[in-house]
């Protein structure tokens, strides 16, 4: 029987927590060995090898009853729907950043249309963006813009698909043709909140949704703090866009600090209740963010090559090519989505002086007169120059130049 089945079984043992599960895994390095051990042996390992004390032990009766259910988990795993995957820390594709945290989940249920012969990998360099559900229009715009700019640079945008700042971050990443990861409280079989179902489906097409909960488990309030530690655990840093004095986003920021992640915050108006939390983070030492470069410069050793190459390349391109190239990231984007992205920019420029100010006069003139033929020709030129690659299914991605 596969290790992943034993991991699924262990994660649902009554009385177990992610911390206790990962403590056992860290000691045994095998979920099969954990299953074969007695409750007494497991309790001994938890007591002697966990950093925390008084965390409770496994009931021998519950353990015995739960062992009898192992074949139910085998059936469940073998009948996972297409596009679903379960990763454990034993899998090479398991996010490396998550392995750094003490309460690392031992199972990640992932849903994506991008699985390809077991080669699906979540982009490692990720930034989490979180904030108020009842945010201001300004907060939404900032979240979307920063996510979009970061996604253009190949950053995986991680958030929780909640109302307000979260969903704006996901939308910004997708507008850029980039990758985004939605971490859910409940299982990945259904969207929560249900009003975001269309965004949920789009994320599945272009990125992934994931959860440590079984894929068919309904969401419950206690799951959200657990979910928040995964958002920060997946990320190199957490950006708080807007947060009130008592906000779930501050819980995510606390997790980030405990996990050794950077914390960033967008400054808000001093008297705005929606910004009390984010402004307090800055007061406590979080880095204020005015532009996506404020985030990337903290990871210069990771991103220096990518940033420098992008700058040199874009200086050599014609205006049309430059605009098309800026909309393509290192994660493949379909030509149809790329077209929509570019025309979306055109619509925004026509209707908003704020968006128009993001471009110089030459770029704006070219952008507002571009058509589908211009895009096709620019893609061909960029491909001939070796700057992008065309993949099967009419997907485009930047070359590793």
C-alpha positions in Angstrom: 0.0 0.0 0.0 1.3 3.5 -0.9 2.8 5.8 1.8 0.3 8.5 0.8 -2.6 6.3 1.9 -1.1 5.9 5.4 -0.6 9.6 5.5 -4.2 10.3 4.7 -5.2 7.8 7.4 -2.9 9.4 10.0 -4.1 13.0 9.3 -7.7 12.0 10.2 -6.8 10.1 13.4 -8.9 11.6 16.2 -6.9 13.7 18.6 -4.1 14.2 16.2 -2.9 17.7 15.3 -0.7 18.8 12.4 2.1 19.4 14.9 1.8 15.8 16.4 1.5 14.3 12.9 4.6 16.0 11.7 6.5 15.2 14.9 5.8 11.5 14.2 6.8 11.8 10.6 10.0 13.6 11.5 10.9 10.7 13.9 9.8 7.7 11.8 10.3 9.2 8.2 7.7 6.7 7.0 3.9 6.7 7.3 3.9 2.9 6.9 6.1 2.6 10.0 3.8 4.9 11.9 0.8 2.7 11.0 2.7 -0.4 12.1 3.7 1.0 15.5 1.5 0.7 18.6 -0.3 3.6 20.2 2.1 3.3 23.2 5.1 3.6 20.8 3.6 6.6 19.1 2.8 8.3 22.4 6.4 7.7 23.5 7.7 9.4 20.3 5.3 12.3 20.7 6.4 12.9 24.3 10.1 12.6 23.8 10.6 14.2 20.4 8.1 17.1 20.3 9.2 20.6 21.3 6.0 21.3 23.0 4.8 19.4 26.1 1.3 18.6 27.4 -0.1 18.3 23.9 -2.2 15.2 24.6 -1.7 11.5 23.7 -3.4 9.1 21.3 -6.2 7.0 22.7 -5.5 3.3 22.4 -9.1 2.5 21.7 -9.5 5.2 19.1 -6.2 4.1 17.5 -7.4 0.5 17.2 -10.8 1.5 15.7 -9.1 3.9 13.2 -6.7 1.2 12.0 -9.6 -0.9 10.9 -10.5 1.9 8.4 -7.3 1.8 6.4 -8.9 0.2 3.4 -11.4 3.0 3.3 -8.5 5.4 2.7 -7.1 3.1 0.0 -10.5 3.2 -1.8 -10.7 7.0 -1.4 -7.2 7.5 -2.8 -7.7 5.2 -5.7 -10.9 7.0 -6.6 -9.6 10.5 -6.5 -11.3 12.5 -9.4 -9.2 13.6 -12.3 -7.2 16.8 -11.6 -6.8 15.9 -7.9 -3.6 15.0 -6.2 -2.4 14.2 -2.6 1.1 15.2 -1.7 3.0 14.2 1.4 6.5 15.4 2.7 7.9 12.2 1.1 7.0 13.6 -2.3 9.6 15.5 -4.3 6.9 17.9 -5.4 5.8 18.8 -1.9 6.5 22.6 -1.3 9.9 22.9 0.2 9.0 26.0 2.2 6.3 24.1 4.1 8.9 21.6 5.3 10.5 24.4 7.4 7.5 24.8 9.7 7.0 22.7 12.9 3.3 22.0 12.1 3.8 21.2 8.5 0.7 19.4 7.1 1.4 15.8 6.2 -1.2 15.8 3.5 -1.9 18.4 0.8 -4.9 17.8 -1.3 -4.4 19.7 -4.5 -6.7 20.4 -7.4 -5.5 21.7 -10.7 -6.0 21.2 -14.5 -2.3 21.5 -14.9 -1.3 18.0 -13.7 0.9 16.5 -16.4 2.2 12.9 -15.9 3.0 13.5 -12.2 5.3 16.5 -13.2 3.0 19.2 -11.7 5.0 21.5 -9.4 3.8 24.5 -7.4 6.2 27.4 -8.2 8.5 27.7 -5.2 9.0 31.4 -5.1 5.7 32.7 -3.6 4.4 35.8 -1.8 1.3 35.6 0.3 -1.2 38.6 0.0 -3.8 38.9 2.6 -6.1 41.6 4.1 -9.5 42.7 5.1 -12.6 41.0 3.7 -14.5 44.3 4.0 -11.8 46.3 2.3 -11.9 49.7 0.6 -11.9 50.1 -3.2 -8.4 51.5 -2.8 -7.3 48.4 -1.0 -8.7 46.1 -3.7 -7.0 48.1 -6.4 -3.7 48.0 -4.6 -3.9 44.3 -3.9 -4.8 43.6 -7.6 -2.0 45.8 -8.9 0.8 44.5 -6.6 -0.3 40.9 -7.3 -0.3 41.5 -11.0 3.1 43.1 -11.0 4.6 40.3 -8.9 3.0 37.6 -11.1 4.5 39.2 -14.2 7.9 38.6 -12.6 7.1 34.9 -12.1 6.0 35.1 -8.5 3.4 32.6 -7.3 0.7 34.7 -5.5 -0.7 32.8 -2.5 -3.9 33.8 -0.8 -7.1 32.4 0.8 -9.9 33.2 -1.8 -11.7 35.2 0.8 -13.8 38.3 0.1 -11.9 41.6 -0.4 -8.1 41.7 -0.6 -7.6 37.9 -1.1 -9.8 37.5 -4.2 -8.4 40.8 -5.7 -4.9 39.3 -5.3 -5.9 36.1 -7.1 -7.6 38.2 -9.9 -4.5 40.3 -10.3 -2.2 37.3 -10.7 -4.5 35.8 -13.3 -4.8 39.1 -15.2 -1.0 39.0 -15.6 -1.2 35.4 -17.0 0.7 34.4 -13.9 0.4 31.6 -11.3 -1.8 31.8 -8.2 -2.4 29.4 -5.3 -5.6 29.5 -3.3 -5.4 27.9 0.1 -8.8 26.8 1.3 -10.1 26.1 4.8 -12.2 23.2 3.8 -11.8 20.6 1.1 -10.9 21.4 -2.5 -14.0 19.7 -4.0 -16.1 22.8 -3.4 -15.5 26.5 -3.4 -15.9 28.7 -0.3 -17.3 31.3 -0.4 -19.6 30.0 -3.1 -19.9 33.5 -4.7 -16.3 33.1 -5.8 -17.0 29.9 -7.7 -16.1 31.3 -11.2 -12.8 32.6 -9.8 -12.2 29.2 -8.1 -12.6 27.5 -11.4 -10.3 29.9 -13.2 -7.6 29.3 -10.6 -7.9 25.6 -11.1 -7.3 26.2 -14.8 -4.2 28.4 -14.4 -2.9 27.6 -11.0 -4.1 25.4 -8.1 -6.3 25.2 -5.1 -5.1 23.3 -2.1 -6.0 22.3 1.5 -4.8 20.0 4.2 -8.4 18.9 4.8 -9.8 15.8 2.9 -11.0 17.0 -0.5 -14.7 16.5 0.3 -14.7 18.0 3.8 -17.1 20.9 4.5 -15.5 24.1 5.8 -15.8 24.9 9.6 -14.7 28.0 11.5 -11.7 26.3 13.2 -10.1 25.5 9.9 -9.3 29.1 9.0 -6.5 29.7 11.5 -5.0 26.4 10.3 -5.3 27.6 6.7 -3.5 30.8 7.5 -0.4 29.1 8.7 -0.2 27.3 5.3 -0.5 30.6 3.4 2.5 32.0 5.3 4.3 28.6 5.3 4.2 28.4 1.5 5.4 32.0 1.1 8.8 33.7 1.3 7.0 36.7 2.7 3.5 38.0 3.6 2.0 41.2 2.4 -0.9 42.7 4.4 -2.8 45.2 2.3 -5.5 46.3 4.7 -6.3 45.0 8.2 -8.4 46.3 11.0 -7.2 46.2 14.7 -8.6 42.7 15.1 -8.1 40.9 11.8 -7.5 37.3 10.6 -4.8 38.8 8.4 -2.8 39.7 11.6 -3.0 36.0 12.5 -1.3 35.2 9.2 1.3 37.9 9.9 2.0 36.3 13.3 2.4 32.9 11.7 4.8 34.5 9.2 7.0 35.9 12.0 7.0 32.6 13.9 8.0 30.8 10.7 10.8 33.3 9.9 9.1 34.9 6.9 9.3 38.6 6.0 6.2 40.7 6.8 5.2 43.6 4.5 2.4 46.0 4.8 0.8 48.7 2.6 0.5 52.0 4.6 -3.1 53.3 5.1 -4.7 56.5 6.3 -4.0 57.0 10.0 -7.6 57.4 11.0 -9.0 54.7 8.8 -10.1 51.7 10.9 -9.4 49.4 7.9 -5.8 50.3 8.2 -5.2 50.2 11.9 -3.8 46.7 11.8 -1.5 47.1 8.8 -0.2 50.5 10.1 0.5 48.8 13.4 2.5 46.1 11.7 4.7 48.9 10.1 5.1 50.5 13.5 6.3 47.1 14.8 8.9 46.7 12.0 7.1 45.4 9.0 8.4 46.9 5.7 6.1 49.4 4.1 5.3 48.6 0.5 4.6 51.2 -2.2 5.6 49.2 -5.2 6.3 45.5 -6.0 10.0 46.3 -6.1 9.9 47.0 -2.4 9.1 43.3 -2.0 11.4 41.8 -4.6 14.5 43.7 -3.4 14.4 41.8 -0.2 15.0 38.6 -2.2 17.7 40.0 -4.5 19.9 36.9 -4.2 17.0 34.8 -5.5 15.7 37.2 -8.0 18.6 39.3 -9.2 19.2 37.3 -12.4 15.6 37.3 -13.4 15.1 41.1 -12.8 18.3 42.1 -14.5 17.6 40.0 -17.6 14.1 41.3 -17.9 15.2 44.9 -17.7 17.9 44.4 -20.4 15.6 42.5 -22.7 12.7 45.0 -22.5 15.0 47.9 -23.4 15.8 46.1 -26.7 12.2 45.5 -27.7 9.9 47.5 -29.9 6.8 49.0 -28.2 4.3 46.3 -29.3 6.7 43.5 -28.4 7.5 45.1 -25.1 3.8 45.2 -24.1 3.1 41.6 -25.2 6.3 40.4 -23.4 5.3 42.2 -20.2 2.1 40.2 -20.1 3.9 36.8 -20.3 5.4 35.2 -17.2 7.6 32.1 -16.8 4.4 30.1 -16.1 2.7 29.1 -19.4 -0.3 31.2 -20.4 -2.8 30.4 -23.1 -3.0 32.6 -26.1 -6.7 33.3 -25.5 -6.0 34.4 -22.0 -3.1 36.5 -23.2 -5.4 38.3 -25.7 -7.9 39.0 -23.0 -5.2 40.3 -20.7 -3.9 42.8 -23.3 -7.4 44.0 -24.3 -8.3 44.3 -20.7 -5.4 46.7 -20.3 -6.7 48.6 -23.3 -10.1 48.9 -21.7 -8.7 50.1 -18.5 -6.5 52.7 -20.1 -9.5 54.1 -22.1 -11.6 54.3 -19.0 -9.2 55.3 -16.3 -6.6 58.0 -16.0 -5.0 56.1 -13.2 -4.3 53.1 -15.3 -3.2 55.2 -18.3 -0.6 56.8 -16.1 1.1 53.4 -15.7 2.4 53.8 -19.3 4.4 56.4 -21.2 3.0 58.2 -24.2 4.5 55.9 -26.8 3.3 52.7 -25.0 -0.2 54.2 -24.5 -0.5 55.1 -28.1 0.5 51.6 -29.2 -1.5 49.9 -26.6 -4.8 51.6 -27.5 -4.4 50.8 -31.2 -3.3 47.2 -31.0 -5.4 44.4 -32.5 -5.2 40.6 -32.6 -2.9 40.7 -35.7 -0.4 42.9 -33.8 -0.4 40.4 -30.9 0.2 37.4 -33.2 3.0 39.1 -35.0 4.6 40.2 -31.7 4.4 36.7 -30.3 6.1 35.4 -33.5 8.9 37.9 -33.2 9.5 37.2 -29.5 9.6 33.5 -30.3 12.1 34.0 -33.1 14.3 36.1 -30.8 14.3 33.2 -28.3 12.6 35.3 -25.6 9.5 33.1 -25.3 8.5 29.6 -26.1 5.3 28.3 -27.6 4.1 25.1 -25.9 1.6 22.5 -27.0 -2.0 23.7 -26.7 -1.1 27.2 -27.7 0.5 28.2 -24.4 3.3 30.8 -24.2 5.9 31.3 -21.5 9.1 33.3 -21.1 12.3 31.5 -22.0 15.0 31.0 -19.3 17.3 33.4 -21.1 
